[in-house]
Every structure is written in structure tokens, then in C-alpha cells.
Amino acid sequence: DDFGTGFSALSYLHRFPISTLKIDQSFIAGLHGPEAQSTRALVEGVLSLARTLGIETIGEGIETEAQQQSLFELGCDYGQGYLLGRPAPWTRAVA
């Protein structure tokens, strides 16, 4: 979760059995901002690395159609964010 920020590190991809990598929303937001070119290069790199390692990817914090389109074009597997749906309350299954 939130890959590329905080305590996440490339070594985790090798050390732990990771099946899915979630790209932090700060990178998604930057795809169309003032640093769009360098942000896009970083996201492309993360997606390429994940593909090579057989790890699925989720783009976090998609708020615009332009962000969604960019992630789709870059080959991101899944997306989440307000553009796609609002958070839903938990429901309990009845046993």
C-alpha cells in the first residue's frame, strides 16, 4: 500500500511474497501537475518493475478521467478512487 512513500522500499518487493502493489495517490495526482513528466516516468518505472516481477498494480486516488486514462495507457491493472466510486460502509454478513 502507498508504494513509493514512507517506509516502502524496493527491497520489500524481493523480500516478501507480494502479489499486489498499490501506487500512492500522490503519484497519481502528479500525473497531470507541474511535474507531470518526471511523475509519469516514475509511475512507468514502478509499473514496469511490477510487471516484470509478476505483481498486479492498483492506482490509488483516481479523481479525474485524465488520471484514469493515463493509468490505463500505462498498463496499470486496477484503480481506486472517487472517480470510480465512493467508499462504502462495512456490512456484516449474516451467518
N, C-alpha and C positions, 0 to 999 in steps of 0.2 A: 504494500500500500504506500502511496506517496513516493514512488521511486524517484530518486534524484534529489531528495531533500533530507534534512535531519541526519539520522543515523544509518540511512540506507547506503549500501556500498556495493561495488561490483563484485567484491569477494563473496557476498551473500549468494549471488547467482550460482556460484560454483560450490559453495559450502553446504547449502541447504537444498532439499528437494522441492524447488519452487515450480509450480505449474502455471501460475498466472502472475503477471506483473501489472500493477496499476500505475500509470503515469500521472504524476501530481498535476493538479489543476492549475498551478502557477505556470507550468509549461504550456498547457492548453490555452490559457488566457493570453500568453505571449505570442501565439502563432500569428496574430494579426496586429500586434502592437509595434512600438518603435524599434524593438529589437527582433522583428519577425524573422529576418534571415538567419541570425545565429540561433534563435529558439527553434526554428524549423530544422536546422542542421542537427541540433541536439536530439530532438524528437525522432528524426530519421535514424540517427545512430542507435538510440535505445530500441526502436522497433526492429532494426536490422539485427542487432545483437540478440534480442529475444527470439526472433525467427530462427536464427542460426542455432540457438540452444533449444528450440522446440517449446518455447514458453509462449502462452497466449498473452495478449495485451488488452488492457482496458484504458481508454482515455477518460480521465476523471474531470468533472466540472464543465461539461459541454453546455454552453449557454447560447451559442449562435449557430446558424446554419453554416456560416463560413468555417467555423471550427469543426463542425461535424464533417463537412465536405473535405477539409484538409486531412483529417484523420483517416477518412475513408480512402482518399487518394494515396496516403502514405502506407496503407495496409494494416491499420490498427484493427484488431479483431472485434472489440466491443467498445461501447461507450456508455457513459452515465452522466447525468446532469439535468438541470432544469429544462433544457430544450426537449429532452426525451421523456421526462416525467417527473413529477414532484415526489418527494419522499412520502412513503405511505406508513401509516401506523402499523405496529405489530399486531397480528391477530393470533390468537391461541387456537390450536387445533383441538377439537373435542375428541377425546378417546372413546 
